Amino acid sequence: MSWNLAPAVRRTGALLFDGGRGGYFALNPTATQTLEVLLTGGTCEQAAQELAAAYAVGTERALADVAALVADLTNRQLLRQAG
């Protein structure tokens, strides 16, 4: 499954700007890394594996964090499934 930012959303580094609603959303380093993996065609599982390796956490914990980020960004209508 691949992901895209919503049409009105623009990304500048660790910031997302929602041009449709005028809000800015700051991402922490792990969220930025996760979003980079997802927006370049990676899966949630791949993002979790990268986070687990980079931050010495279990893959299950990292996957739960990735899922929570994806849910938050999709609920805020910032991220959507491609296709």
VMD Tcl script that draws the C-alpha trace (Angstrom):
set ca {
  {0.00 0.00 0.00}
  {1.38 3.40 -0.89}
  {0.60 6.80 0.57}
  {0.28 10.40 -0.59}
  {-0.26 13.68 1.16}
  {-3.75 15.07 0.67}
  {-3.95 17.46 -2.34}
  {-3.95 20.67 -0.28}
  {-1.08 19.55 1.99}
  {2.48 20.65 1.40}
  {5.55 19.32 3.20}
  {8.62 21.30 4.13}
  {11.01 19.11 6.09}
  {9.32 18.32 9.39}
  {6.33 20.61 8.78}
  {3.08 19.87 7.03}
  {0.96 22.80 5.85}
  {-2.72 22.20 5.22}
  {-3.55 24.83 2.62}
  {-7.21 23.88 2.68}
  {-7.64 24.67 6.37}
  {-4.62 26.86 6.98}
  {-2.99 24.76 9.70}
  {0.64 23.82 10.28}
  {1.60 20.46 11.78}
  {5.08 19.87 13.17}
  {6.52 16.36 13.01}
  {9.07 14.96 15.42}
  {12.13 13.12 14.02}
  {10.52 9.67 14.12}
  {7.34 10.93 12.42}
  {9.46 12.65 9.77}
  {11.41 9.44 9.14}
  {8.20 7.40 8.99}
  {6.54 9.80 6.57}
  {9.62 9.78 4.33}
  {9.45 5.97 4.08}
  {5.72 6.00 3.34}
  {5.85 8.80 0.76}
  {8.64 7.05 -1.15}
  {6.63 3.86 -1.58}
  {7.60 2.04 1.60}
  {5.16 0.15 3.78}
  {4.24 0.63 7.41}
  {6.22 -2.51 8.17}
  {9.32 -1.12 6.44}
  {9.00 2.14 8.35}
  {8.68 0.21 11.60}
  {11.78 -1.87 10.81}
  {13.80 1.30 10.17}
  {12.60 2.88 13.40}
  {13.30 -0.28 15.38}
  {16.86 -0.38 14.08}
  {17.49 3.35 14.52}
  {16.04 3.68 18.03}
  {16.65 0.23 19.53}
  {12.98 -0.54 20.13}
  {11.03 -3.67 19.33}
  {9.50 -3.97 15.89}
  {6.02 -4.50 17.38}
  {6.30 -1.26 19.35}
  {7.59 0.61 16.30}
  {4.76 -0.78 14.15}
  {2.19 0.35 16.73}
  {3.73 3.84 16.65}
  {3.68 3.91 12.84}
  {0.04 2.80 12.83}
  {-0.85 5.51 15.33}
  {0.87 8.18 13.21}
  {-0.86 7.00 10.03}
  {-4.22 6.97 11.81}
  {-3.66 10.48 13.19}
  {-2.58 11.94 9.85}
  {-5.42 10.25 7.95}
  {-8.00 11.35 10.54}
  {-6.71 14.93 10.14}
  {-7.05 14.44 6.36}
  {-3.35 15.11 5.78}
  {-2.40 11.66 4.49}
  {-4.31 9.28 2.25}
  {-3.80 6.00 0.51}
  {-2.60 6.34 -3.07}
  {-4.65 4.95 -5.84}
}
mol new
graphics top color blue
foreach p $ca { graphics top sphere $p radius 0.5 }
foreach p [lrange $ca 0 end-1] q [lrange $ca 1 end] { graphics top cylinder $p $q radius 0.2 }
display resetview
